[in-house]
Amino acid sequence: MAYVITDGCVACGSCIDECPVGAISEGDIYKIDAAACIDCGSCAGACPSDAIVQG
């Protein structure tokens, strides 16, 4: 299962810097492309607001 970004996202960009495959896109709330996500969890570990969870 791919990771997803919840409404707790503060759009800080920490997750984008950590994603090794570029699966995260910017916006008011960032989004993870489930097809590109490799389930490594790097984004969740980098999120200061714990807004990234396995979906």
BELMO-V358312 format. One record per residue. N is the residue number from 1. RES is the residue in three letters. OMEGA is omega in radians with two decimals (NA if undefined). BURIAL is I if it has 16 or more other C-alpha atoms within 10 Angstrom, else O. D_CENTER is the distance of its C-alpha to the mean C-alpha in whole Angstrom. Layout:
# BELMO-V358312
n->N res->RES omega->OMEGA burial->BURIAL d_center->D_CENTER
n->N res->RES omega->OMEGA burial->BURIAL d_center->D_CENTER
This chain:
# BELMO-V358312
n->1 res->MET omega->3.13 burial->O d_center->13
n->2 res->ALA omega->3.04 burial->I d_center->10
n->3 res->TYR omega->3.09 burial->I d_center->7
n->4 res->VAL omega->3.12 burial->I d_center->6
n->5 res->ILE omega->-3.08 burial->I d_center->5
n->6 res->THR omega->3.14 burial->I d_center->9
n->7 res->ASP omega->3.10 burial->O d_center->12
n->8 res->GLY omega->-3.14 burial->O d_center->11
n->9 res->CYS omega->3.10 burial->I d_center->9
n->10 res->VAL omega->3.08 burial->I d_center->11
n->11 res->ALA omega->-3.11 burial->O d_center->10
n->12 res->CYS omega->3.11 burial->O d_center->11
n->13 res->GLY omega->-3.12 burial->I d_center->9
n->14 res->SER omega->-3.10 burial->I d_center->9
n->15 res->CYS omega->-3.13 burial->I d_center->5
n->16 res->ILE omega->-3.14 burial->I d_center->7
n->17 res->ASP omega->-3.08 burial->O d_center->10
n->18 res->GLU omega->-3.07 burial->I d_center->9
n->19 res->CYS omega->-3.08 burial->I d_center->8
n->20 res->PRO omega->-3.10 burial->O d_center->11
n->21 res->VAL omega->3.09 burial->O d_center->11
n->22 res->GLY omega->-3.07 burial->O d_center->10
n->23 res->ALA omega->-3.06 burial->I d_center->8
n->24 res->ILE omega->3.11 burial->I d_center->6
n->25 res->SER omega->-3.10 burial->O d_center->9
n->26 res->GLU omega->3.09 burial->O d_center->10
n->27 res->GLY omega->3.07 burial->O d_center->12
n->28 res->ASP omega->2.96 burial->O d_center->13
n->29 res->ILE omega->-3.10 burial->O d_center->10
n->30 res->TYR omega->-3.13 burial->I d_center->7
n->31 res->LYS omega->3.09 burial->I d_center->6
n->32 res->ILE omega->3.07 burial->I d_center->5
n->33 res->ASP omega->-3.07 burial->O d_center->9
n->34 res->ALA omega->-3.14 burial->O d_center->10
n->35 res->ALA omega->-3.12 burial->O d_center->13
n->36 res->ALA omega->-3.09 burial->O d_center->12
n->37 res->CYS omega->3.14 burial->I d_center->9
n->38 res->ILE omega->3.09 burial->I d_center->11
n->39 res->ASP omega->-3.12 burial->O d_center->10
n->40 res->CYS omega->3.12 burial->O d_center->11
n->41 res->GLY omega->-3.13 burial->I d_center->9
n->42 res->SER omega->-3.13 burial->I d_center->8
n->43 res->CYS omega->-3.12 burial->I d_center->5
n->44 res->ALA omega->3.12 burial->I d_center->6
n->45 res->GLY omega->-3.11 burial->O d_center->9
n->46 res->ALA omega->-3.04 burial->I d_center->9
n->47 res->CYS omega->-3.11 burial->I d_center->8
n->48 res->PRO omega->-3.12 burial->O d_center->11
n->49 res->SER omega->-3.13 burial->O d_center->11
n->50 res->ASP omega->-3.09 burial->O d_center->10
n->51 res->ALA omega->-3.11 burial->I d_center->8
n->52 res->ILE omega->-3.10 burial->I d_center->6
n->53 res->VAL omega->3.04 burial->O d_center->8
n->54 res->GLN omega->-3.06 burial->O d_center->10
n->55 res->GLY omega->NA burial->O d_center->11
